[in-house]
Amino acid sequence: MTFRSGPLAGLAPALFALALCAQSAAAAPASALGPEVKVGEGKGGYVGTLDVVPAHGKAGTPFTVKGEKFPPNSELQILWRTVNGRWKVTETEYKGREYIPVAYQMGKVKSDANGKISATFTTPEDFGFQHDIVVQQGDRLLTQAGYAVDMTIDISPKSGPVGTPITVTVKGDGWRNLESSWNLIYDNNFTGWFSAVTTHGSATFTIPATGNVGDHILEVLHGELTFPYRNMQQNPEPDRPRWAIPFTITAGAPVLPPAPQAQANWTKVVGNRMTGRGWEEFSNPLAEAKADASGKIEFSFKTPDDLGGTHGLWIDTGGAKKIGTQFVKATALPVDVTRGPVGTKFTLHLKGWGWTETANIVHMVYDNAYTGYACAFNSQGDIEVFVQATGATGWHFIDLYPGIYKGTETDPNNFRIPQLTYAADHPNEDLPAFHFAFEITANRIVGQAK
């Protein structure tokens, strides 16, 4: 008897400010406003007029809904319209993202004898930019008005020695085209993109503080087509915000990442996507055992050195019976060389990286500058990245982030670049990132041509 394994087959307000936007701590998600309700139909034209004051605000900001010319002495519903986001994926393929309309009851009000209403609410922590606030009576939509959730970005801490983890907190990321897909730029180097598809416009990620002692700039710009769009003010959506947030690197001992082994939160698949020959499922015997007199059997084996992700397991008794699955997690080996002069070569080595369109590649970021990607498919989950140390004397930081290799989505296009929000919003697999540090010494450059 043989045990086998295998894979399972309108516009927001102008916020063009190179400044930090503070975030209120009092905001709740849109789903906490009230029960989910169905938006009614506008029968026979709009009834009443509605005004929202102010017309925009960041999460946690109070605003007042005022209206008149409604049916007098009547109970009315006030609704908040938004969307729920999800990634569209199959077991192995990336199909893009989808946003499904939803509405929540903010409250009920009673119009006075003159048909006037007034109620105050708190801006929820939700997708940014334009939302509709609806007044309806029963199943009839009476009227609506727009309210914009301001997108905000904060960092913490604001200073620290080299290597300090800088946590970037985003609220009000958008969901429409030209309002989602934002990029981080560190000291004019492209670092990666962040998403908030399944997290309702909120995102949190961490990067290391890199560079010399002094001030450094974290810039956030929109990037619909992969990379940052530098002149947004001359775009069809010119009023979108942009940020340039300072972080000060101070003198002191560096903050180094933990050891790789502490960072990681069989038919197998063979082949690749590049040669045209494609890939296929393939099974390997893992262990053999003999049933006892009562028909019980027990297998023991080590997890194979194979592609990461879910693998199917079954017992082969002449026919095939699937009995379960096993998941191979990605791991990183220690860096072979951790210090030396400029030009020193060192290797980043991963095991168990994935093979699907959402887990096929890993991206290298050196001192918060994106330098390229590596693929795991053709090498059965084994990735070796050869690096040459560059930069000033001192500590330098290398991060490996997940990303999306390919898919049918074209707008926005976020393929083959680091996804900084991998931990909370990556499509399909739950993938780790890995972080390393290298110290450049003051010795002569290695490998200099003679």
C-alpha positions in Angstrom: 0.0 0.0 0.0 1.4 3.4 -1.0 0.7 6.9 0.3 0.9 9.6 -2.4 0.7 13.4 -2.4 -0.2 16.0 -4.9 -1.7 19.5 -5.6 -5.4 20.1 -5.5 -6.7 20.4 -8.8 -18.0 61.9 -7.8 -14.7 63.6 -6.7 -13.1 63.8 -3.3 -12.0 67.1 -1.9 -8.7 68.5 -2.9 -6.0 67.2 -0.5 -2.9 67.9 -2.6 -0.8 68.4 0.5 2.7 67.3 1.1 1.8 66.7 4.7 0.8 64.1 7.3 -2.9 63.5 7.8 -3.7 62.5 11.3 -6.3 59.8 11.9 -9.2 59.8 14.3 -9.4 56.8 16.6 -13.1 57.0 17.1 -14.2 55.6 13.7 -16.1 52.3 13.4 -16.5 50.3 10.2 -19.5 51.0 8.0 -21.1 47.7 8.9 -21.3 49.0 12.5 -23.6 51.9 11.4 -26.6 49.7 11.5 -28.3 46.7 9.8 -27.8 46.0 6.1 -30.8 47.2 4.1 -32.0 47.2 0.5 -31.9 50.5 -1.2 -35.4 51.4 -2.5 -36.4 52.6 -6.0 -37.0 56.2 -6.9 -40.7 56.1 -7.9 -42.2 59.2 -9.5 -39.1 61.4 -9.1 -37.1 62.7 -6.2 -38.8 64.0 -3.1 -37.2 66.5 -0.8 -33.8 68.1 -0.8 -30.7 66.9 1.1 -27.5 68.6 2.3 -24.5 67.1 4.1 -22.3 69.4 6.2 -19.4 69.2 5.9 -19.2 67.6 2.5 -16.2 65.5 3.4 -14.2 64.3 6.3 -11.7 61.6 7.5 -12.8 58.6 9.4 -14.2 59.6 12.8 -15.3 63.1 11.7 -18.8 64.1 12.6 -21.2 65.3 9.9 -24.8 66.5 9.8 -27.5 65.4 7.3 -30.1 68.1 6.8 -33.2 68.0 4.6 -36.5 69.6 3.9 -39.6 69.3 1.8 -40.1 65.7 2.9 -43.5 64.2 3.9 -44.3 65.9 7.2 -44.4 64.0 10.5 -43.1 60.8 8.8 -40.5 58.3 9.8 -37.6 58.1 7.3 -34.5 55.9 6.9 -31.0 57.4 6.3 -28.7 55.0 4.6 -24.9 54.8 3.9 -24.1 53.2 0.5 -20.7 51.5 0.0 -19.3 48.3 -1.3 -17.7 45.0 -0.1 -14.5 44.0 -2.0 -13.2 40.6 -2.8 -10.5 39.1 -4.9 -11.6 37.0 -7.8 -9.4 33.9 -7.9 -9.7 30.2 -8.7 -7.5 27.6 -7.1 -4.6 28.6 -9.3 -5.6 31.7 -11.4 -6.0 35.4 -10.7 -9.1 37.0 -12.2 -8.9 40.5 -10.6 -11.1 42.1 -8.0 -14.8 42.7 -7.6 -16.8 45.2 -5.5 -20.4 44.4 -4.5 -22.8 47.3 -3.6 -24.2 47.3 -0.1 -26.1 49.7 2.1 -26.4 50.1 5.9 -29.0 51.9 7.9 -27.4 54.9 9.6 -30.5 55.7 11.5 -34.2 56.6 11.4 -35.5 60.1 11.8 -38.9 61.7 11.9 -39.6 64.8 9.9 -41.2 67.7 11.6 -44.5 69.3 10.7 -42.7 71.3 8.0 -41.0 68.2 6.5 -37.6 69.0 7.8 -35.0 66.5 9.1 -31.6 66.8 10.8 -29.3 64.2 12.2 -25.6 63.9 13.0 -23.4 60.9 12.4 -19.7 59.9 12.5 -17.7 59.2 9.4 -17.1 55.4 9.3 -13.8 53.7 8.6 -14.6 52.7 5.0 -13.4 53.0 1.5 -12.4 56.5 0.6 -13.8 59.1 -1.7 -17.4 59.4 -2.8 -20.4 57.7 -1.0 -24.1 58.3 -1.3 -26.3 59.1 1.7 -29.8 58.1 0.9 -33.1 59.1 2.5 -35.9 56.6 1.8 -39.4 55.8 3.1 -40.3 52.1 3.0 -39.2 50.8 -0.3 -39.1 54.2 -2.0 -35.9 56.2 -2.4 -36.8 59.8 -1.8 -33.4 61.5 -2.5 -29.7 61.3 -1.9 -26.6 63.4 -1.5 -22.8 62.8 -1.8 -20.3 62.6 1.0 -16.5 61.9 0.6 -14.4 60.0 3.0 -10.9 61.6 3.0 -8.0 59.3 2.5 -5.4 59.6 5.3 -1.9 58.2 5.9 0.0 58.1 9.1 3.4 56.6 10.1 4.7 55.5 13.5 7.2 56.1 14.9 8.4 59.4 13.3 12.1 58.7 14.2 14.5 56.0 15.2 17.8 54.4 14.3 18.4 52.6 11.1 16.3 49.5 10.7 13.4 50.8 12.8 10.2 49.3 11.7 8.0 52.1 10.3 4.3 51.2 10.4 2.3 52.9 7.7 -1.4 53.2 8.5 -3.9 54.0 5.6 -7.5 54.9 6.0 -9.9 55.7 3.1 -8.1 53.9 0.3 -10.5 54.0 -2.7 -12.1 51.2 -4.7 -12.9 52.8 -8.0 -10.5 53.2 -10.9 -8.0 56.0 -10.3 -8.8 55.9 -6.5 -7.2 52.5 -5.6 -3.7 51.1 -6.3 -1.5 53.5 -4.3 2.3 53.3 -4.4 5.0 53.9 -1.7 8.2 55.7 -2.7 11.1 56.0 -0.2 13.7 58.6 -0.9 12.6 58.7 -4.6 12.9 54.9 -4.8 9.8 52.8 -5.7 9.1 50.4 -2.9 5.8 48.7 -3.7 2.1 49.0 -3.8 -0.6 48.6 -1.1 -4.1 47.4 -1.4 -7.3 47.4 0.8 -9.7 45.3 -1.3 -10.9 43.0 1.4 -10.2 45.4 4.3 -12.7 48.1 3.4 -10.2 50.8 2.5 -7.9 50.4 5.6 -4.4 49.1 5.3 -1.4 48.7 7.6 2.1 47.6 6.6 5.7 48.0 7.9 9.0 48.8 6.2 12.4 49.3 7.7 14.0 52.7 8.1 16.9 52.8 5.6 19.7 55.3 4.8 22.0 57.6 6.7 21.3 59.5 9.8 19.0 62.4 9.0 15.6 63.0 7.3 14.1 60.7 4.8 10.8 61.0 2.8 8.0 58.5 2.4 6.0 59.6 -0.6 2.6 58.1 -1.6 1.3 58.5 -5.2 -1.3 56.8 -7.2 -0.3 54.2 -9.8 -3.1 52.7 -11.8 -0.8 51.1 -14.3 1.8 49.4 -12.2 4.1 52.3 -11.2 3.6 55.8 -9.6 1.9 58.5 -11.8 4.1 61.5 -11.1 1.9 64.4 -12.5 -1.5 63.4 -11.0 -2.5 67.1 -11.0 -2.7 66.9 -14.8 -4.7 63.6 -14.7 -8.5 63.2 -15.3 -8.8 63.0 -11.5 -6.5 65.9 -10.5 -7.8 66.4 -7.0 -6.6 63.2 -5.5 -4.3 63.5 -2.5 -0.6 62.9 -2.3 1.8 62.7 0.6 5.4 63.3 1.5 6.0 62.3 5.1 9.3 62.7 6.8 11.0 60.1 9.0 14.2 61.0 10.9 16.9 58.3 11.3 18.7 58.9 14.5 22.1 57.7 15.8 22.1 54.5 17.7 22.2 50.7 17.5 20.5 49.3 14.4 17.2 47.5 14.7 17.8 44.2 12.9 15.2 41.7 11.7 14.7 38.4 13.6 16.4 35.2 12.3 14.7 33.8 9.2 13.4 30.8 10.9 11.4 33.0 13.3 9.8 35.0 10.5 7.6 32.5 8.7 4.1 33.3 9.9 2.4 15.1 -2.9 1.2 15.0 -6.5 3.3 17.9 -7.2 3.2 20.4 -10.1 6.1 20.2 -12.6 6.9 22.5 -15.5 6.6 26.3 -16.0 4.6 29.0 -17.7 7.3 30.4 -20.0 8.5 27.6 -22.4 5.1 26.8 -24.0 5.2 23.2 -22.8 3.1 24.1 -19.8 2.8 22.2 -16.6 1.1 19.1 -15.3 0.2 17.3 -12.1 2.6 14.6 -11.1 2.5 12.1 -8.1 5.3 10.7 -6.0 5.2 7.9 -3.5 5.9 9.3 -0.1 5.7 6.2 2.2 4.6 2.6 2.2 2.9 0.6 5.0 1.0 -2.6 5.6 -2.4 -2.8 7.2 -2.7 -4.7 10.4 -5.2 -7.5 11.0 -8.0 -5.0 11.7 -7.3 -3.0 8.5 -5.7 -0.1 10.3 -2.7 1.6 8.8 -0.3 4.4 9.8 2.2 6.4 7.7 5.0 8.7 8.8 7.1 10.9 6.5 8.8 14.2 6.4 7.3 17.2 4.5 8.8 17.1 1.0 11.2 19.8 -0.3 8.6 21.0 -2.8 6.5 23.8 -4.1 4.6 25.7 -1.4 0.8 25.6 -1.1 -1.8 22.9 -0.8 -1.0 19.3 -1.8 -3.4 16.4 -2.0 -2.8 13.1 -0.2 -4.3 9.8 -0.9 -3.9 6.1 -0.4 -3.1 4.0 -3.4 -4.6 0.5 -3.1 -4.8 -0.3 -6.7 -7.5 2.4 -7.1 -7.0 5.9 -5.6 -8.8 7.3 -2.7 -8.2 10.9 -1.6 -8.0 11.2 2.1 -6.8 14.7 2.8 -4.4 17.6 2.1 -1.1 18.9 3.4 0.1 22.5 3.1 3.7 23.3 2.5 4.7 26.7 4.0 7.4 28.9 2.7 10.6 29.2 4.8 13.9 31.1 4.5 17.4 30.0 5.2 19.9 32.2 7.0 22.0 34.5 4.8 25.3 32.9 4.0 27.3 36.1 4.4 26.1 39.0 6.6 28.9 41.6 6.4 31.7 42.7 4.0 32.7 45.6 1.7 30.7 46.9 -1.3 30.5 44.2 -3.9 30.3 41.3 -1.4 28.1 38.6 -2.8 25.5 36.9 -0.6 22.6 34.6 -1.3 18.9 34.7 -0.2 17.5 31.2 -0.2 13.8 30.3 0.2 12.1 26.9 0.3 8.5 26.0 -0.3 7.5 29.1 -2.4 4.3 28.6 -4.4 3.3 28.0 -8.0 -0.1 29.6 -8.6 -0.5 32.9 -10.3 -0.8 34.6 -6.9 2.1 32.7 -5.3 4.5 32.1 -8.1 7.0 35.0 -7.5 8.7 36.9 -4.8 10.0 40.5 -5.0 13.3 41.8 -3.7 13.4 45.3 -2.2 16.9 46.6 -1.3 16.9 49.6 1.1 13.2 50.2 0.2 14.0 50.2 -3.5 12.4 47.6 -5.7 15.1 45.6 -7.7 13.2 42.7 -9.3 11.5 39.4 -8.8 12.3 35.7 -8.7 10.2 32.7 -9.7 9.6 29.4 -7.9 7.8 27.2 -10.4 10.6 25.8 -12.5 12.7 25.0 -9.4 10.0 23.2 -7.4 9.6 26.0 -4.8 13.3 26.5 -4.3 14.5 30.1 -4.8 18.0 31.4 -4.7 18.6 35.1 -5.2 22.2 36.2 -5.7 22.9 39.7 -4.3 25.8 42.1 -4.4 26.1 44.5 -1.4 25.9 48.2 -2.3 25.6 51.4 -0.5 27.4 53.4 2.2 29.2 51.9 5.2 26.7 50.5 7.7 23.6 48.4 7.7 21.4 47.7 4.7 18.0 46.0 4.6 16.7 43.5 2.1 13.0 42.5 2.0 11.3 39.8 0.0 7.6 40.4 -0.6 4.9 38.3 -2.3 3.2 39.6 -5.4 0.8 38.7 -8.3 2.5 37.1 -11.3 -0.2 37.3 -13.9 -4.0 37.4 -14.4 -6.8 38.6 -16.7 -7.1 42.0 -14.9 -5.7 45.0 -16.9 -7.0 48.1 -15.1 -5.6 48.5 -12.5 -2.5 46.6 -13.3 -0.5 45.5 -10.2 1.4 42.6 -11.6 5.0 41.7 -10.8 5.6 44.3 -8.2 5.8 44.0 -4.3 2.5 43.9 -2.5 3.2 45.6 0.8 -0.2 44.6 2.3 0.4 40.9 1.6 -0.4 40.0 5.3 -4.0 41.2 5.3 -5.1 41.6 1.7 -3.2 39.2 -0.6 -5.5 37.3 -3.0 -5.8 33.5 -2.5 -2.8 32.2 -0.4 -1.6 33.3 3.0 2.0 34.2 2.2 4.9 35.5 4.3 7.5 38.1 3.7 11.1 37.7 4.7 13.5 40.4 6.0 17.3 40.4 6.1 20.1 42.8 7.0 23.7 43.2 5.6 26.5 45.3 7.1 28.8 47.0 4.6 32.3 47.4 6.0 34.8 50.1 5.1 37.1 47.7 3.3 38.0 48.0 -0.4 35.4 47.1 -2.9 35.1 43.4 -3.8 35.6 42.2 -7.4 36.9 45.5 -8.7 38.2 45.2 -12.3 42.0 45.5 -12.6 
